[in-house]
Amino acid sequence: MKKPEKKATLKDVAREAGLSVMTVSYVLNGKKLNHASEESRRRILDAARKLNYRPNLHARRLVTPKNNIIGLLIDSQAPAFYKDVMFELEKLAFVNDFRLQIGMMHESLDSIRHYIDDFLGSGVNNVICLSHNYPDFGAQIPVLFESFGHVVFLEEPQGPTHFPVVAADHYSNYFNAVSELLKRGRRRIFSCRRHYHDCAFSESKRGFLAAYQTAGIPGAEHFWRIMETSIWHNHETAEHELNKLLPEKPDALIIHEDESLFWALRVLKRSGIRVPEDIALFSANLSNYGKAATPGFSGFDYNSSEMGHRLMKHLLNSFEQQNPPSPPPRELIPATILWQESC
């Protein structure tokens, strides 16, 4: 009779990754996440998947087989870093003996309700929500998750919740970016985005204005501009929006994400406006595509790997807590600001 294949242990993963057992344990169990570098985490996750590592710690906690499923909700048109967070969660779920059941929709409260019903009908008790901040109905969403035992939100919901939240530090991100642009001699920095009634919008604006106030430069309120569309999908949309801004002679533009920035770059070039000599371009959601642009885009890298780890940490911690802390944890993750040729 063939002997059953030996299960991989933490020591095996540590040996494969070339790291200590303690570091491997911290990463795979979502504890002391600042203990390991980004490269170390990647090596650990790759080693765990290669060796088909399966921890046993959840077997004692799970009541039914369905409870090893994490329901994950995400908008199909979410910012790029949300999708990067989802990819990180998939890897972390695997090595922690979970699987993801993904619900994908776009600005539909009915779709969110249907997915929540699907999760509950399947016995799912664990949810990570990456889709809840909508101008028209976002405040109605948090209460829909009260039937689940363990929930974590990416970004602060518009309605009250007793579940943990992991969010980008939008105030500090904008304050630091605008402060640096001001130091580089940019004075008319226009932020171009759609108006959302959520914490990300209000905190970004607060950081933007605070940077101007700290520098003692007036007029910043006028530079915070609301666009008709959040993403510029074509030349016509970008040209329409920029034609409203360029007569005011901005010397820097903070634009919502890379796709819009590419179209803006094209419109500016056709207008004979040089980047960065005449105007600097900054992405509020920088992706690898933006980093590879010519000129390379500057912008916020939201540290998606760290966000994924923090979300999973709070979900795992919630299994251990008989009485959840009040108020629930709120973790702010600062972005890395990458400065390239566009500024």
Number of C-alpha atoms within 10 A of each C-alpha: 3 4 5 6 6 6 11 15 16 19 15 16 26 20 15 16 20 14 16 13 16 12 21 27 17 16 23 23 20 21 18 13 18 10 14 16 13 13 8 17 22 17 18 25 21 17 21 27 15 12 14 15 20 18 17 10 11 16 12 7 12 12 10 11 10 16 18 22 21 24 23 25 23 20 19 14 14 14 17 16 19 21 17 18 21 22 15 20 24 18 19 24 18 19 21 21 16 18 20 20 16 17 20 16 18 14 18 13 16 10 14 22 14 12 19 22 14 15 23 16 9 12 16 23 20 25 24 23 21 20 26 27 24 19 13 12 14 18 17 16 20 20 12 12 20 12 11 15 14 21 26 26 23 23 23 21 23 19 15 12 19 16 23 24 23 20 21 21 19 24 23 21 25 26 21 18 23 27 20 14 19 18 11 10 9 17 18 20 25 24 26 23 20 15 15 15 15 19 17 19 15 15 19 19 19 16 22 28 23 20 23 20 14 10 12 8 13 11 12 19 12 12 18 17 14 14 18 14 14 16 21 24 13 13 15 12 17 22 18 13 17 17 12 10 16 13 8 11 12 18 21 24 23 23 24 23 24 27 19 20 26 23 20 23 21 15 19 19 12 10 10 9 15 14 19 15 10 13 20 21 27 31 26 26 22 26 21 12 12 22 20 10 17 13 16 19 27 26 30 23 19 27 17 22 18 19 26 23 22 25 25 23 20 22 22 18 15 20 15 10 9 7 7 15 12 9 10 12 15 14 19 18 19 19 20 13 19 16 16 18 15 23 22
